[in-house]
């Protein structure tokens, strides 16, 4: 029989407990300058004990204490003579009274607008988007109401590049408010479109990534009835990582037919910029070429010049290439292209040069990403033969404790609850000031460790970048690797070689006799340089690049070289080969 009884047991164990101060220290260390300034301003607003020490107004605790003592010792002064009473009749604004309560018979438009003037924020310029630009054009076109609604739905479902990734059936289902399921993948490869244009052209956005294929996911908007007699468009944005998207709306009758939807698509395709609402890259380029063909035809009819006829012939050749031969162009099979369209290779090359002037992403003209504001947190300044680390503390508020709240800590000055609140605020303020100072010291130590290991980079340039691990720096300054990782996170440094992210200096080393002192980033630069200097007719294979690097003392494998080449988005040997 088992007896139940109470027992006392002692057990020794270790637990890692993060105090609020430690949590704040970790979060403060990971902030850059702009984020730290916002956090300090928020703390000043929430904590009355904290205040900013103005540089132009010297305020010292000793001066405040002496002033308070002098006020207590001085006798109270005689009350000042009472101010002369103001006549309340003089404070009445008779002008506003007559305007608001009496009808003079005529009032100017300015009188009506003076009471409700728009905010000055409405006058600030803001960049327009592709949707705004297309909706503005749609408002200037006279079409039926159903086609107008269809065009609105099409405009609401364009991606950032201006492509329409939803099919006609999906758009109609969304217009009816049904459950819409998108496959989420509309790749260029399915439309027989190359992933990159040869020769590395950069004209009008054509570069190595310009023709890149990839999964595109669209969330189709729909029309929703708000029971007010009006039908409103509900456009949803494209999710970043999803393969299937569902939209649940009440099922209703579509406000337009499938023919009217297609008419709306064609209407949007005629708008500026030419090429929007295309399904894939091939269709986008064909829209632009046919638009140019129509313009040149009008000039030929009017002038019938020989130059215009030659230009028109070039456009027709480009249309034939884009329509059926983009895959061969990607593989640089120019002879096959010339044989397929029945033109000489020279004509094909001229047409290809013209194709490179087109815009593969017309929507990016109006969906430009705002440049990211970068303000260096530190600077490496050379003073004589040594480098100094200068913290960029401009616009960072200098904190101090408000001496007025010290009086409330006395028993006789305030109640217990008030004293406890002030005491808690004082502890929080002191902890924040300590964490900010500790953040500064940790960043300084980390930066001096970087200078000691990357001196040649600072003097000579990027080719002298040495491999460096976060663990090595952490052991040198005596902290945990995670502390160094937070100290360099999202922070930038101004160096004699330019502005770099602090994480830029950390990279792995490559194995080999000389590879032990070769940074992984420098290895990628060597691979890219070898490919740039190769013969276009006989490009280097990954195996040949591997042997060249091994001859330089860098022990790498062919798979490693192929991986680095793909990371830099460099085509394979077959795609880089220039055929006669």
N, C-alpha and C positions, 0 to 999 in steps of 0.2 A: 504494500500500500504506500502510495506516494503522499508525503505530507507537504502541505503548502506552508511556507514560512518566509518571513522577510529577512533579507541579508543586506549588509553594507559592503560594497566592493569599491576599492580604489584603483583607478586606472590612469596612467600617465600617457598623454597623447599630444601631438603637435598639430595645430591647425593654422592655416594661413587666413587671417581675417583682415580685410581691407577696411581701414577706417575711412570716414568721410574725408579727412585731410589727405590721406594717401590717394584716394580716388581722384580728388581734385588736383593733386600734384601730377598724376599720370595724364589727366586730360589737359592740363595747362602746358605740359611739356610738348604735347603733340600739336599745339596751335602754332600757326605762323603769325606774322606780325599783324596782318589785317584782322584775323580771327581773335587774336589776343586783345586788340584795341576794342573790338565789339564786346568781348566778354567783360573787360574792365568797366566799360561804360554801363553795361547792364548791372554789374555788381554795385557800382556807385548809385544807381537808381534804386536798387532794392535795399541796400545796407546804408542807413543814415549815418553810421559811424565813419564810413569811408568818405573821403572828399579828395578832390584833385588839387594838388599844390600848384598854383599858378606861378609861372616863372617871373612874370612882371610884377607880381604883388607879393613881396616877402612877408610871410606870416610865420611867426615863431611862437612856440608854446610859452617860452619865458616872457615874451612881451605881453601875451594875453594874460598870463598870471599876474604880472605886475600891474597891469591896467585894472584887473579885477580887485586886487588889494587896495589900490588907490581909491577906487570908487567906494569901497566899503568904509574907508577911513575918513573920507571927505564928508562934511556936513551936507545935508540936503539943501539944495539951493532954493531960493524963494520962488514961489510959482510965478511964472511969467504972466504978463498982462494978457487978459483974454483978447483973442483976435477979434477984430471988428466983424460983426456978423454980416454975412452976405445977404443981399436982398434976393429972395427966391424968385422974384419977378424977373430979375435979370438973367436967370438961368434958363428961361423958356426960349426954345427955338421956334419963333413964330413962322419962319420960312417953311420948316417941315410941317408945322401945324396946318398952315393954309393948303399945302400941297396934299396932305393926307386926308384932311377932314372937310375941306371946302372945295367946290368945283369952280375954278376960275373961268371955265368956258373953253379953254384950250390948254393942252399939255403936250409938250414935245415928246418924241419917242425916247429921248435921253432920260426923261423923268420916269418913264415906265421901267427902263432897263437899269436904273441906278440901284434899285432895291435888290435885284437878283442878277448880279454880274457873274459871268463864268469865272471859274478858278484859273489862276495863272498856269496851273499844271496842264490845262487843256491846250495851252499854246506851245508847250514843249514839243519839239520834233521827236518822232519815234520812227524807227525803220519799218517800212511796210513789208508784208509777207506776200508770198505767192497767192495765197487765198484772197487777200485784200486787192491785189492787182487784177486778178481774174474777175472777182465780184464787181469791181468798178467797171470793167469792160462789159460785163453781162448787163449791168444796169443801163448802159447806153445802147443796147441792142433791143429792137422791137421784135419780140417773138411771142408765141402763144404762152399762156400761163402754164400749161403742162410741160412744154419744152423748157421753160424757164426753171421749173422745179427740178426737172431731170438734170439740167446743167448745174444747178446748185448742188445736187447730190454728187455729181461727178467731181466738181471742184472740191467738195468736202472730203473726198476719198483719194486725192492725189497725195503721194508721199513727198518727202522733202526734195527729191530730185525732179518732181513733176510727172512721175509715172503713175498710171492707173493700174493698180495691181489686182483689183477686183474684177471678176467677169461680169457679163451682162446679167446672167442668172442670179448671181449674188447681189447685184445692185437692185434687181427687181424684188428679190426676197426681202431685202432690207427696206425697200420702199413700202412693202406690204406689212412690215412689222413682224415678219416671221423670224424664227430662230435661224440664224445664219452661221454656217460652219465653213470656214476657209481652210484650205489646205495649208495656207501660210507660206507657200514656197512658189515664187515666180522667178525662176532663174533664167539668166540670159542663155545659158547652155541649152535649155529646152527649145529656145527659138533659133538655135544654130547661129549664135552670136559669139565672137571671140572674147576671151577674157582680158586681152590687152592688145594695144596697137603696136606694131613694130616700130623700130628706130627710136623709141623713147621720146616721141614728140610730146611737147607740152603746150601746143598752141590751143588757146581757148579751152583749157581744162583737159586736153588730151595728154595723158601721161601713162605711166605704167599701170596705175590703178584706175585709169579712166574707163576702161572697158571691163572692169572686174565683174565677175558674176558672183552672186551670193543670194542667200535666202532673203526674201522680202515678205514681211507679214503686214497685212492690212486689216483694220477693224472697220467694217463698213458702217457708215452712218445710216440713219433711217428717219422717216417722217413720223412725228408723234402728234397726236391730237390732244390739245390741252383743254378740250371741252369749252373753248371760247369761240368756236367758229373759225379759227385760224389753224392752218397746218404749218408747223415749224420744223425746220430741219435740225436733226440732232447728229452732229458729226463727231466721231470719236477719233482719238489719236491712235497711232500704231504702237502696239506694245513692243518693248525692246527685245524680249526673249520669249517667244511663244511660237508654237507651230500650229495650234488650233485656237481660234477665237470664236466666241459665241456672243451674240447680241440678242437679248430677250426683249421684245417689244410686243404690245398687243396686236394681234392679227387684224388687219384691216385691208380694204381694197386699195390697190396701188393707185396713186394719183396720176399715173401716166402709163402708156402702153410700152411694149418693148421697142416698137418703131420710134416712138417719141424719145425714148431713152437713147437710142442710137443717134437720133438727130441731135440730142443734147451733147453727146460725146463729140460728134463732128463739129458742133458749134464751138465747143471749148478748144478743139484742136486748131481752129482758125484764129484763136486769140494769140496775143503776144504774151510770152515768148513762143515762137513756133517750135513745136516738138512736144508740148505738154499733152497730157492725157494719152500718151502712147503706152502700149502694153509692154514693149521691150525695146532694147536699144536699136534693133533693126528698124522697127516701125518709127522710132524717134528720128533716126537719120533720114529715112525716106520722106517723112513729113517736111523736114527742112530742105531736102534736095528738090522735092516737087514744088515747094513754095518758091525757091530760087529759079526753078525752070519756068514757072509762070511769069515771074518778073522779067526774065531774059527774053521770053517769047514776046512780051509786049514791046520791049525795046527793039527787037528784030523787026516786028511789024511796023513800028514807027520809023526806024532808021535803016534797017536792013544792012548793017555794017558787017564787015568781015570779022572784026574782033568779037562782036556779039555772037556770030555764028560759031566761031571756034569755042567760045565760052559755053554755048549751049551744047555743043558736042561733048565737051568735057563733063558737063553735068549729067548728060545721058549715060556716059560711060560709068560715072560714079554711081548712078542709080542701079545700073546692071550689076556692079560689083557688090553694093550693099544688099541688094535684093537676094542674091544667090551665092555669093562667093566670100562671105565674111570669114567662114571657117578656114578657107584656104589662105586668106590674107593673114590670119592669125599664125598659121604655120609657115608663112613666108614662101608659099608655093606660087610664086608670081607667074611662072610659065603655065601652070595649070589654069590659073585665072585668065591669062591671056588667051589660052586655047579655048576656054569655055565661053568667053564672050566674043571671040573672034576679033581681037585687037592686038596690036604689037605690045611687047613688054614695056616699051617706053611710054606708050599711052596709058597703060595700067599704072605705072609709077607716078605719072602726072595726076591722074585721077585720085590716087591714094594720097598724094600731097594735098589735094583739094579737100578730101574727106577729113583730113586732120584739122581743118579749119572749122569744122562743125562743132556744135556744143552737145556732148553726150548727156549732160545733166542740165537741161534748161531751167529747172526749178531753182537751182542754186543761185541764180542771179538775184532772186528776191528772198531767198531763205538763207542768207548769209549768217554764219555764226559770229556773234560778237567776239572780238578779241578778248582773251583772258588777261586781266590785270595782274601783273607780276611785280611785286615790290621786294627786292632782296632783303632778307633778314640780317645778313652779315656781309662783310666785305673783307677780302684779303688784300691788304695794302702793304706794298713793299717800302720799308723804311731802312735805307742803307742796304745791307746784305741780308736783312731778316724780314720776314713777313709778319705783320700784325693783324690780329682779328679785331675788327671794329663792328660793334653791334649797332644796327640801324634802329635807334630808339626815337626817331622823329615821330611826332604825333602820338606817342604812347603816353597816356596820362601817368603822372607821378603821384602815387597815392600817399596819403598821410591820415592819421587818426584825428578825428574832430575833437579838440580839447574840451568843447562844451559839454560833451556827454560824460566826461569823467566825474562831473559833479553829481550825476545821478546815481553813481555807484555807492555813495555814502548812504548810511541807513536813514539818516534824518532827511535826506533830500527827496526821496521818492518811495513809493510803495514797493513791496517785495516783488510783485509781478513785473514792475517796470525795471527794477534792478536786475532781475534775472534775464529779461529781454536784452537790456543793454550789455550785460555781461556776455551773453551768447553772441551778440553782434560783434563785440570786441574780439572774442576768440576767432570768429569767422574772418574778420578783417585781418587780424594778425597772421592767420594761417594762409590767407590769399597772398599777402605781401611776401611771406617766406617762400611760397611756392613760385612766385614770379622771379624772385632772386635766385632760387635754386635752378629754375629753367635757364636763366641767363648763364649761370656758371657751368651747367652741363653742356650747353651749346658751345660755350667758349672752349672747354676742354676737348670736346669732339672735334672742333674746327682746328685747334692746334695739333691734334693727332693727325688730321688729314694733311695739314701743311707739311708735317714731318715726313709723311710717306709719299706725297705727290709734289715735292719741290721741283722736280724736272718738268712736270706738266705745267706748273705755273710759270716756269722760265722759258720753256721751249715750245710747248703746244700740245695738242691732243695726241700726237703720235707717241708721246712719252708717258702716257697714262699707265700707271702700274696697277697690277691686280691687288685688291684690298678687300678684306672680308669684315663684316660688322663685328664678328666675334673677336677679331684681332684688336680692333679699336676699343672694344668693351674691356678686354683684359688690360690694355694699356692704361686706361683711365680709371679702372677699378669699379665698373658698374656692370649690370646685367646687359646682355645683348639687346633685349627688348627696350631698354632705356635708350640705347644708341639709336635703335630703329625709330623710336618716337622722336628723338631729338633731331633727326634729319628728315622726318616726314613732312612733305609739302612745304619745304623751306628752300630758298634759293640764295646763292652766294654770288657776289660780284667779284670777279677775278681779273687779272690782266689779260686773260684769254677770252673774256666774255662772261655772261651770266649763265650759270649752270645750276641745276638742282643738286642739292647735297647728296642725294642718292646716286647721282651720276658717277661719283668717284668710287663707288663700291661695285666691284665686278669680280668674277671668278678668274682663276688662272688656268692656263692650258698646259697639259702634260708635255714633257719633252726636255731635252738638254737645255734649249733656250726657251722652251715653252713655259717653264716654271715662272718666268718673269714677264710673260706675255699676257696681257689682259684679253678677256674674251671679246670685248668690244674692238680692240685693235685687230684681233684675228678676223672678225667680220669685215673690217675695213680692208684688210689685205685680200680677202676673197673678192670683195667688190672691185678693188683696184685691178686684180688680175683679169676679171671679166671685162672691165672697161677697156683694157689695153689689148685684148685678144683680137685675132683676125676674124672679121665678121663672116668670112666664107668658111673658115675652119675654127669654130669656137671651141674653147677648152671644155672637156668633159669633167665631171666631178672627180673621176679617177686621176686625171692629169693635174687638176688643181691640188689634189691630195698629195701627189708626188712632189709638186713644187714646194708645198708647205713643209713636207718632211725633209726635203733637202735644205730648208732653212732652219732645221732643228726643232720644228713644231710637230709633235706626235699627235696626229689626228687621223680619223678614219674617213672613208668615202661617205658613209651615212651621216657623219657629223657635218661634213662640207655641204651635203645636200640639204640638211636641216637648216643650216645658216643661210644658204641661198634662198630657200623658201621663206624664211623669216624676213629677209630683205625684199621679198616679192620679185625676185629675179627669175625670168623664164628658164626653162630647161635648155640643154644644148640643141635639141632638135628645133625648138622654137626660136632660138637666137641665130640659127644658121641662115645666112643670106645666100639664097640660091641664084645661080646665073639665069 
